[in-house]
Amino acid sequence: MISLKNKLGNIRPGFLPKFKGFFEQVTQFGGGAEGDKYIKAKSFSSAYELYTYAFFIGLYKEARYDLTDEDKLEDFWEMKNWQPSSLTNSLLTCAIAVSDFDMNAIEVNDEDFVSKQVKLVKREIESYANGGLELIKSEIDQDPELLEDDMYFIKKLSG
């Protein structure tokens, strides 16, 4: 049996296509050197950094985006590659806590059951991250000059 940690690490959470332009605007979307973010005036080095940030904003503000099975999501790198791993583990822990994940039952159930539990966690991650993206993007759409403030994303965490 593939370990739960491996299954969670293989999650490729998605975001709604309407946010792709926003990702490209504020991240080194699709890779690039860390230093390039400064040259290109990007707020985040990679897409997963913005995604993680949006998840925690969505969770803190209780902003969920109710996704359906019909929603076609854009995805990117598996979570096992996200850094720092301690922050990714915190995100996973929070997603497990707010989901209907049954930690006791996975010990005695089969692969299909474990996969369904992992999908529950993935859906929570996607719901809160897309909710956070909606909040952030809406605020920036109303006041585009917010992106000129180097401290905008840091301030957003405290407010």
N, C-alpha and C positions, 0 to 999 in steps of 0.2 A: 504494500500500500504506500502510495506517495504521501509523505508527511503533510500535515496541515500547513506547516510553515512554508513548504514548497508550493502548495496550492495557492496560498495567500500571496506569496511572492510572484506568482505567475499572473496575477490579476493585471489586466490592462484596462484601467478605468477610462471611461469615455466622457466626452463633452459634446454638447449640441453644436452642430455645424455653424450656427449663428455666432458662436464665440471664436471661430477660427481666426478671423481678422484681428480680434482683440489679442489673441495669443501671439500672432505675428507682430503686432504693434508693440507689445511690452516684453516679449521674451526672445531669446535666441532660439526660436522655434525651428526644429529640425537639426539642431546641433550647432557646433561652433565653439571656438575657444572662449574660455571664461573672460579673458580680457576684451574680447570683441563686444561684450555687452556694454562696456563703457564707451568704446569708439562709436557704436551705433545707438547710443543713448537708450539702452534697454534696461528695464527695471529688474528683470529676472534673467539668470543665465540659461535656464531651460524651462520647458513647458511644465515639467512636473513640479518645479518650484512654485509657479503660479497656481497650479492645480491644488497643491498642498495648502497653500495660503488660502485659496478660495474655499476649500473644504472647511478649514477652521473658522473662517469668517461665517460661512453658512451655518455651521454647527453652533457657534456662539450666538448668532442672531436668530437661530431657529428658522433659517430660511432654507426650505427644501424645494426642490423643483421636482414636481411629480412627473416622473418619466414613465412612458408606457413601452410595451414590447415593440410597438411600431416605430418608436423614435430611433432614427439611425444616428449613432454617435460616432464621432471621430475619436480615435484612440492613439496612444503613443506607447512609450517604453513600459516594460513590465516593472512592477513595483519593487522587485528584488534589486533593481539597478538604481533606485532613487537614493540620494544622499542628503543629509546624513541618515543612516539607517535607523538611528534612535528616533528621529522625527517621523520617519515612515512607520516605525513600530507604534508610535503614539497615535498616529492617524488610524492604523488598523485596530488598535485597542479601542479607540473611541467608536469606530464604526461597528465593531463587535458589540460594544456596550449598548448602542442605540438600536441594534437590529434584534431580530427574534432568534439569533444564533443560539443553538442549544449545545453548549460546550460539553455537557455530560453525555448527551446522546451520541456525539461523534465518536466517542471511545468504543462504542459497541455496534456501530452501524457500518454499512458497506460504503464503497467508493461513491455510489450514486447519491447517497444521503449526504456525504461530506461535500460533494460537489454542489449540491443544492444549498447547503449552508454557506459555502463560499460565495455563491451567487447572491445570497441575501446580503452579505457584507459588501460585495461589489456594488449592489444597487444602493445601499446606504451611502457609500462613498460618492457615487455619481450624483445622487439626489442632493446631498449637502454641497458638493463642489459646484454643481451647476446652479444651485441656489445662491451660493456665494458669488459666483461669476455674474449672475444676474444683478445682484446688489451693486457690485463694484462697477460693472459696465454701465448700469443705469446712472449711477452717480457721476461717472466720467462723461457720459453722453450729455448730461445736464450742465456740466462744467468742465469742458475739455482742458482748461488750464490747470486742473488738478494734476495732470501728468507732468506739468512743468515743475512741480514741487518734488524735489528729491526725497522728501520725507513723507510723501502722501501715503504710501503703503504701510509705513511704520506707524504713522498716526492712526490709520484705519484700524490697526490691531488694538489700540487702546480706547477706541471710541465706539 
